[in-house]
Amino acid sequence: MLLNIMRENNTQLHQGERERDRLPPISNHSSGTDRGPKLPYPSLNLISNHKKEAGSHSFSSQFILPGIRHGRDLPPICPDVRQKHQHRITIDILSPEVRARFASDPVIPIRTKTAKEFQEDIERATVSGDWKHVHDFYLTTFDSFLELNAAFKKEANAPFNTIEDSGINTKFVNAVYDALLLTPPDTQRAVLKGIINSLLREWKGRRTKDDLRAYFILVQNPQCTSPATYVIYAHLLRQIASLAEADHNFLMHWFKKLSQKRFKQLVERLHFFISTRLFPAKPEELPPMAKCYWWIPSATKVLSLLNAANSISCTPFMPFVDFYNLTLDHTDFMEDYHTWQTHGNSTRFTFCQFPFILSTVVKKAIIQKDSEQQMISMARQSLVDKVSRRQRVDMSLLFLNIKVRRLQLVSDSLDELARNRADLKKKLKVTFVGEAGLDMGGLTKEWFLLLIRQIFHTDYGMFTFFKDSHCHWFSSWKCDNYSEFRLVGALMGLAVYNSITLDIRFPPCVYKKLLTPPVVPCDPDTPVGMATLTLDDLQQVMPDLAHGLAELLSYEGNVEEDFCTTFQVSQEELGVIKSYNLKPGGDKIPVTNQNRKEYVQLYVDFLLNKSIYRQFAAFFYGFHSVCASDALLAAS
């Protein structure tokens, strides 16, 4: 039924020339973060110029499948791993002071119907069977972006140009959509026709905040769950994906204001759209992939906005694993990875640009395959070097050979890793001095087990084990040589590289720190591991302390008089209590109701970043000496 509407009345969405005239063009961009023109805030001259010429945003994207090639693609991915990180698709969080770029929005007609009156209309129509008033409401409301704002905006002509308030009557929107699927088919068809007309009519011209509100309302339409509406839904997603970065920032913050139920529905709808486009149950119901290759890039981009909204929300709507699309486990993800890795100067879309959508299975497989390829490449290069110099070829060239004494396990391992630094990416092979036997995998695992057991023992002093959180954390003691922390980092990297599972539990914030930045910076003075961490991260390491700080934040009494705390903290290091100021002169600055948030933020940063900086920096460089590849970016 819904499919017939599009075939009969809206063939514009399918036909080539009409679509190019009226729907968003596909053009090239310089990078993923530069979509849409970056315009200064308006002056009188700028507004005058806008009246003389119209611009348009575009979203260039191409979905790559085996045997399908297209000439127009997504933002360029640079070949160098550092540039890949800089150019990868991200959602930047802009300041709350961002305002609309235009002097004023068009005047919106006044509509007085309230949510209560609408509910009464629905009840009367259900009893009487006369849906005319309801039909007319839907027909008018979804006829244009202006009418959408007229119906759902709290105050028709108020600006509402802040990221924290969309200005939309959310309860009314929910009521209208909840009732929509209960209305007669002709009413549902009228809504779809209105959306088509709105998308075609409103595409040309620059975006106002009222346009963003309309997109925000339309993307919540429950009709988009049906594959019969996917042509319309795809064009809606395309226009949202084509918006400028500042506009995406608005939508991202508005998304985080949704209820958990509505937010999950949006995510599930997008996942189902992507999965159905990849593996349609009835391929004849959808256009050929060659004609709608931009569907999946558009949907993935919008999904990334929701993922960003979930990340910055005080309480996440859903765990990050719910953003995994398990359908991608059954695609050729290695081809996707190689496309992303090798086509540095192209603008081809790949899922590796959006690692949040890749499941752990895919990420693990990518890292594993990438490691195997690097091992083969390193071994081949060593053989070529020997042959070119006319030297005798030894099979030991193919491996990272580690020879250690059991009684000097740590020191020998440290020396061996330092001596064989150039061979760290070869296949690991361990030999215990004075013991016969070939390493078929067992000796390597035993070496890891013994070394980790010794280094992570509490008596060794490098790591602290917290019983409440059941995880290890870096000791804050100071020393002159942090080489053993570098050794531990290299061990972790070798374990990942050689697909060996270790019985060590680090809190998730360690992985955040390892990916800050995800590649080793060129400048050795660049800080590493200084991730932006919160009280939730501290909760995973020191739950009791995190609980106490949370109580401090929620305390309703006089913090200064009742807690008698300053911006100075004490910490035990090898049995000695030492005090540190969280800020200059912190021992003389009392913690008050006004500055307690700053105190908690500085305390968390001190415990998880500053107090262990040198230890973790050594660990960071050790890990990345082995696991420095594009696969780590794809798995981040």
N, C-alpha and C positions, 0 to 999 in steps of 0.2 A: 504493500500500500504506500509506504513512505517513499519507496524507491520510484514508484510511478510519478509521484509529484515532481521529483527532480528530472525525470525523463521528459515529462510533458511540458513543464513550465520553466525549467532552468537549465536548458541545454548549454547555456553560456558557460557553465562550470566545466563542461567537457570539451568544448570545441576550441581548436587552436587559436585562430585569429581573434575571436571574441574574448577568449580568456586573456590573451596577451594585452588586449586593449583595456580590460576592465579589472583584472586581478593583478596581484603584486608581481612585478618583474623579477627575474632572477639575474642578479648581477654580481660581480666579484667585489670582494672586500679585502682590505689589507690584513686584517687579523680578526680573531674571534671576539676580541673585546672592543672592536671598532665598528660594530654594526650600527647603521643609522648615523646621520650626521651629528657631530658633536657641536652644538650651537651655543654661543654665549647667551647669557640672560638678556632679555629684550630691552632695547633702547627704542626711542621714537623712530630713529632711522631704520633700525632693524625691522620694526613692525611695518614700516612703510614699504620696505623691500619685500617683506613676506606677502604683502597684498599684491605685489606686482608679479611675483613668480611663485609657483608651487613646487614643492619638493616632495619626494616620496622616500620612504624607507624600504629597504628590501632585505630579504634574507636568502642568501644564496646557499644552496645545500644540494648535496647529491648523495644518495645511498648506493653503496657499492655492493653488488652481489657478483658471484662468479659468472663470467661470461657477459656481464652487462657493463657497458662503458658509456659515460656521459661526459659532456664537455663543460658542464657548469657545476661548481661544487661549493663546499663550505670554506671557512677561514683557513689560511695556510698553516701548516704545521712544519716547523723548521727541523732540519736534520740533526742539528746539534742538540744533545739532551738538555742542555741548559735553556736553549731557546725554545725547545718543546714545552718546558715548564712555563716559560713566560707567555707563550702564545696559546696555551691550552685553554679551552672554553671554561670560563669562570663567571661567577656572579659576584661582582664587587658590591660591597655594602657602602652605599653613599651616605652622606651626612643628612640628618633630619631636616636641614635647612633648605633642601632642594625644593624649588617651587616650579610652578608651571612656566613654560617658556614663552607664553603668549599673554598679551595684555588682558584679554577677556575671552570667555567662551561664548558661543552663540546663546541667545536667549531661549530658555527652555519653557515650553508651555506649562501652564499650571494644571495639575491633576490632583483632585482632592480625595480620591478613593483611599480608604485606609485598609489595613490588614483585616480588621474586624468586619468592615463592610464587605470585603471580598469573601471572607468565610461565610457570611450570611447569604451572599449570592450563591455560593456553591451549595449550601444546605438547601436553599429554595429550589435550585435547579435539580438537585438530586431527588427531591420529593415530587416536584411537578413534572420533571422531564423536559422543561423548557430551558435550554441552555443559551438562549439568544444573548442575554446580558453578559454572561460569562464569555461567550464567543467573541462578542464585540470588544470586551476588555482585552483579551489576548490578541485579537487582530490589531487593535490600536497600539498596544504596549510594545509589541515586537516589530512594529513597522519600521522603526528607525532608531538610531542611537539616541536622538533627542527624546523620543518618546520613552525609551527605557529609563533615561535619567528623570524624565517627568514623573514616571510612575514610582520609581524606587529611591530617588534621591531624597534625603531628609528635608532639605530646603532647596527648592528648584534651582534658584540662581545664586546660591551661596558657593564660594570657590572650593572649599575643602581641598586645599592643595598641599596637605601634609601627608607624609608617608604613614603616619600612625592612624589616620582616620579617613576611610574611603568616602564617608558621607552617604553611604548606602544603608537603607533600612533593611538590614539582613533578615529579620524575622518575616518581613513582607515577601522578600525574594524566596525564602524557604517555603512559605505558604503557597505561593503561586506555582512553584515547581512541584511541590508535593501533590497539588491538585491537578496538575497538567496531565499526568498519565491516567487520571480517572475521567477525563473529559471525552466527549465523542470524537471519533476519528477526524471529522472535518475541522474541529478546533485544533487538533494536533497538526493537521496539515497546514492550517493557517499560520501557526507559529513558525513552522519550517519555511514557508514561503516568505514570511516577514524577515527571518534571519538571512535568507538568501539575498533579498532585496537590500537589507541593511549592509551586508558585507560588500555587495557590488557598488552600492551608492556611496558608502563612507570610505572606500579605500583611498580615493584621491584626496590629496591635501595633507597638511601636517596634523599631528595628533594633539588633541587637547586632553585635559584630565577627564572631561566628560566622556571622551572616547575610551579612555582607559577603564572608566567605570562600566561602560557598556560591554567591553571585552570581559571584564571581571564577572559581570552578570551572566553573559552568554556562555562562558566556558563551564558554568555550573549546570547547564541544561541537562536533565536526566535523559532526554531523548537521544543524546549522543552515545548512549550505551549500545544502541542497536546498529549493527553493520549497515543497515539500509540508509542510515544518515551519515555514513562516514565521509562521503564526498563533501558535504557541508561542513562537518566537523574538521576535516583536514584543512579546508580553506580558513576556517576560524583560527586553528592552531598556527597556520602559516602567517597570518596577519599578526598574531600575538608574538610569534617568534621573531618577526621582522622589526619589532619596535626597537627604539633606541635604548641604550644601556640605562639611562636615567628613568625611562618609563618602566623597564623591567624591575628596577629597584622599587618603584611604587607598588607594582603588582606583587612582588615578593613579600613586602611588608603587609599588604592587604591580605594575602593568602594566610599569613600567620594569625590573622584575627578570626579566621573561620572556626567553626566548631570542629571537634575531632572527627565527628561523623562525616561532615561535608568534606573535610580535608581528605580523609581516607577514600571517599567516593571519587574525588578528582584523580587521586593517584591510581586507584584500581582501574578507572575508566581509561586512563592513558596507557597503562600496561596492557590492557585488553586490546586497545587499538593497535599498539605496536605488534603484539603477538598475532593478532588476526591478520594484519598486513603481511607479516612474515610467513605465516602458515594458515592461509584462509581455509575454512571448512568447505566453503563453496566459492571457488575462485571466480566463477562466472558472475558473482554478485559485485565484484570489485573491478575497477579499471586495471588494465595490465600494469605491471610494475614499472615498465619503461615510461609510462605516461604519468606516474605518480610517485616517482622515486623520492620526491621531496616530502612525502608524508611522514616517514619515520624520523628524518632529521628535525622536522618541525615539532613533532610530538616529544622527541627527546629533549629538545631545547626547553619546551614548556615544562616538562617533568623536572628539568634541572632547576627551574625557578621554585618549584614546590620543594625540592630537596634542600635548596638554600633556605627557604622559609622554615622548614623543619629544623634545620641546623641552628638558626638564630633564635628560634622560639625558646622562651624561658623553660618551658616543659615540652619536649618534643612530642609531636602528635603520634608518631609511630617510630619504632626502632629502624635503624638504618638498613637492616636486612630486608625490610619490606619494600625498599626501593630497588632491590635486585629483580631483574626480569629473568626468570628461570628458563624462559623460551630460548634465550640466547645461548644456553648451554648446548643446544642442538644445532647451532649454526657453525659455520667455519670461522670461529673466532681467531684462529691463528692467521688466517688470511687478513682478517680485519686488523690484527696487530701489525702484520708486515706492511700493510697499506699505510697505516699510521706511522710506522717506523721509517719507511723508505721514501715515501713521497713527501719529503720535507717542504718543497716549494709549491706543492699543489694545494687545492682547497677542497679535497675530498672529505666527505663525512665518514667518520669511523666511530664506533662505540667506545674505543679507547680514549677518545676525547672526553667522554663522560663516564669515568670509572665507577661512579656511584651506582650505575645500572648493572654492572657486571657482578655476578655471584662469586662467592669464594671459590667454587669449583673452577670457574673460568680463569680467575686471577692466579690460582695455584698452577693450573695447567700452562698458562702463559709463562710464568716464571720458570717452571720446570723445563719447558721446551726451549726457552731462551737460554737457560743455563747449559743445556745439552749442546746447543748450537755453538755457544761460546767455547765450551770445552773442546769440541771438534776443531773449531777455528784456531784456537791457541795451539793445539797439538800439531795441526797441519803447518802452522807458521814456524814452529820449532824445527820440524823436519825439513822444511824448505830452506831454512837458514843453515842447517848443518850440511845439507847437500850442496848448497851454493858455495860453501866454504871448503868443499871436498873433505869434510871430516867424517869420521866413522859415526854411523847412526846407532844410537842406543835407545832401546824401548823405554828406558826410564824417562826419556824426554817427554813422553806423552802424559806424565803424571806430576802432581804436586807431591813430592816424596818427603814425608815427615819421619825422622828417626829420633826417638826419645828414650830416656832411661826412666824406669818406673819411679825410682827414688828421687829423681830431679825432674819430675813431670812438668811443672809450671815453667821453670827456667829454661828447660830444653825446648819446650813448645814455643816459648817466646822467641828464643834464638832462631829456631827453624823457620818460623813464620817471617821473621825479619830477613833472614838469609834468602828465602825463596819468594820474596815479595812479587817478583815479576811472574811467578807461576801460580799465583793464588787462584786463577780461573781455570786451572787444569783439574782433571779428576783427582780427588784426594786418595792417597795411598799411605798407610801408616805402618811403621815397623818399630817394634820394641827391641832395643839393643840387647843382644845376648839370647834372643828367643827365636827359634826357627818357626817358619810358617809363612804362608802367603796371605796377603790381605784380600779376601774376597768380599769384604764388607763388614765382617765381624770385628776385625781389629780396629777399624775406623770408628765403629759405634762404641767399642770399649774405650778407646782414647777419649772420645767426647764425654762419655759417662764419667770416667775417672777425673778428667780435668774439670768438668762442671761441678762435680761433687766437692772437689777440693776448693775451688775458687768461691763457690757460693756458700760454703760453710760459714756460720756466724763467727767462729773463732778466727777466720782469715781476715775479717774486718772490711772487706770490700763492699759487701752488700748486707742489708738488714732485711730480715724476714718479719712481716707483720702477720700475726696469727689471725687477727680479726678479718683482714682482707685476703689472707692466704696468698700473698704475693711478695716478691722481692723488690727492694728499692735501693738506690745508690747511697752508700754511706757518705756523710758530709765531711769526714775527716780530711784534713789538708796534708799534703806531702809534696816532696820535690819531684817525684817521678810517677807519672800516671800511665806508664807503658802497659801495666797489667790490665787497665781498663780498655786500652786499645786492643789487647789480646782478646779480651772477652767479646768486644765488638766484632773482631775478625772471626772468632769462633761462631758467633751468632750468624754472621754472614755466610761462613762456610757451611753451616748446617742448612740454611735456606738454599744455598747454591747446590748442595749435594743431596737435597731432599731428605734430610735426616731430622726426625722429630726429637726434641730435647724436653726433658722433664723439668722445665723452668717456666714459671709463670710471672710475666711482667704485667703491670696494669696497662690498659689501653693508651694512657697518655704517653707511654714510652714510644709507641708507634707514631703518635702525633709529633713527638719531638724528633724522631728519626727522619720524618718527612718535612722538617723545618730547617733548611729547605730540603726538597727531595733529592737534590743533587749537590755534590760538593762544590762550594763556591770557588771561583778562580782566586779571589783575594783571601789569603789566609787569615786576615784580620776580621773577616766578616763573621759575626756571631752565628753560631749554629745551635740547634736544639732549643732555642728560646721561643717555644710555642705559646700561644695565648691560651692559658688554662683557667679553669673556673673551679668553683667550690665542688661541682659535680666530679671533676677529675680528682680532687683531693679526697673525696668520699671513697673512691676506689682504691686509695692507698692507705689513708689514715682515717677511717670512718668515725672514730670517737672525736678526734680533733675537728673534723668537718662538721659533725653534729653540734659541737660547742660553738663554732663560728656561726652556724646557721641560727642558733638560739640568740646569739649576740645581735644578729641582723633583725630578728623579729621581736626583740625585747621592747616592751612598751614603757618601761620606767626610764629613769635617768641613767644613761650608760656611764657617763663620766663619774658620777658619785657612787654608783653601785658596783662597777667593775674595776675602777681605779687602774686602768690599763693605759699604757703609752704606746707610741709607735716604735717600741723596742721589743725584741723577742729573744728568748734564751734557748740554747740548743746544746745537747750533750754530745761531745766529740771525744771518743776514747776515754770516757770516764770523767772528762772535764767539762764543766758548764761554762759556755761562752755566750756573750750577749751581742746582738747585732741590731743596728738601727735600720728600720725599714725605709727611712728617708732621712735626709740630713737633719740633725738635731732631733731625731725621733724620740730620744729618751726624755725630752722635755715637752713633747706634744701629746696632750691627753686624747684618748679616744672618746668621742662624743656621739650623740645621736646624729649629728650632721655629717661627721667624717668616718663613720664606722664602715660604710661600704668601701671606701678607699683603703681602710685598714685591712679588711678581709682580702681585698684584691691584692694588695702588696704582700700580705702574709702568704697567700697561696703562691704568688710568683716567687717569693723568696724560697719557700720549701721545695717547690717542684722545678725551679729554674736556676735561680742565682746561687743558692747554697751548694749546688752540685754541678756548677757549670763546667769546671775543668775536668771533673770525672766523666761527665756525659760527653763533652767535646771529644775526649780521647776515644770513648766508646763509639761515637758517631763516625769518626774518621776510620776506625777499625772496621766497622760494619760496611761502610761505603767503599772501602778498599777492595771488597769482594763483590758486593751487590750494587755495583754502579752500572745500571743499564736502563734502557727505556721500559723494560718490564716492570721495574719498581714504580715508575710513574703510572703505568697502566693499572697497577694494583693499589695505588694510593687512594 
